[in-house]
Amino acid sequence: MRKALALLLLAACTRKGPEPPRADLPAPSAALSAAPAVARLRDVDAGPIAAWTDERAIDGLANSCAFDPADAGAPPRAGPWRHASPLDCRQPFEQACVADPCFHEDEESCKSTCQSTCVSCGEGCVKSCESCKAGCKDDACQRSCAEACGKCRQDCLATRDSCTSADCAEVYKTCRTKLVTDWLANGCDQICSACTQRCPNGDCPCWQTPKAKACRANPMLCPEMRWAEERKKIDPKWAANHCDEACAKIWKCAEVECGKSSSCGDPHQTFERCAARIPEAAPCRIRQVGTLLCPEPQSD
């Protein structure tokens, strides 16, 4: 027992103590306390910069007026839209599977113009920032120039957003009105019907005739235009035949008919039957367009 205790005391006395701190390396606590609190917070990975007025964006602009947030940790995108940053003027367009020429013209023309204007606006902000910094003599002045540049760049994005939403929505509305107006005036429904009967598979010289081309008629656009919501306002026959009232009668009938059957859980199941029985539905061609132009009334 005494021998074991002696061995333990010997090991404790001979155990190597902690090494003294090296003079050439600063103590970790001293280095941390010397760093500004704001700088330490900004070093934390906070994800992509969300706005040009964010402090990290101002830091970048203070260093360079041509600061690109994509170089500040934003993940790259493949293809032509390499920037994932919301600070980039150019953003991917929405994709649509509908055969709507107005949608594609809106995307390719109006929204592209909005984005190009935003790019030009941003270039102007950079030049103003550089001119501002040229007269600076201290860091505070340069940061003030960076803050003005950040606000300028953010204003460019706000203008782009207004352009791509309000302005392009009006462009789309105008395009659709003209498209439907021309469609009705040129008798395009009849052309679609004739070509569909001649070539049900879709590939047919009928679609290449001058009249069909004037309508831009094709197997995809024809059904799209038959159900175009704008027809209710543009087609004089819709108002002349009191088609909204006809729709209301059909839905009232459908609801009553559905209530008579225990197996009917939805008035949509009896809509076609009622549309065939109500005379006012025929001139409105409601059986052809179904519930797309004759939607079920919303209950309060």
MONORKA-V644755 format. One record per backbone hydrogen bond with DSSP energy under -1.0 kcal/mol. NH is the residue of the N-H (numbers start at 1). CO is the residue of the C=O. If there is no record, write none. Layout:
NH&CO  NH&CO
This chain:
5&1  6&2  7&3  8&4  9&5  10&6  11&7  12&8  13&9  14&10  31&27  32&28  33&29  34&30  40&36  41&37  42&38  43&39  54&51  58&54  59&55  60&56  61&57  62&58  63&59  64&60  67&64  71&68  72&69  77&82  82&80  88&85  100&98  104&100  105&101  106&102  107&103  108&104  109&105  111&106  113&109  114&110  115&111  116&112  117&113  118&114  119&115  120&116  121&117  122&118  123&119  124&120  125&121  126&122  127&123  128&124  129&125  130&126  131&127  132&128  133&129  134&130  135&132  136&133  142&138  143&139  144&140  145&141  146&142  147&143  148&144  149&145  150&146  151&147  152&148  153&149  154&150  155&151  156&152  157&153  158&154  159&155  160&156  161&157  162&158  163&159  164&160  165&161  166&162  167&162  168&163  169&165  170&166  171&167  172&168  173&169  174&170  175&171  176&172  177&173  178&174  179&175  180&176  181&177  182&178  183&179  184&180  185&181  186&182  187&184  188&183  191&187  192&188  193&189  194&190  195&191  196&192  197&193  198&194  199&195  202&199  207&204  208&205  209&206  213&209  214&210  215&211  217&212  222&218  225&221  226&222  227&223  228&225  231&228  232&229  233&230  234&230  235&231  238&235  240&236  241&237  242&239  243&238  246&242  247&243  248&244  249&245  250&246  251&247  252&248  253&249  254&250  255&251  256&252  257&253  258&254  259&255  261&258  269&266  270&267  274&270  275&271  276&272  278&274  281&278  282&279  285&282  286&281  289&285  290&286  292&289
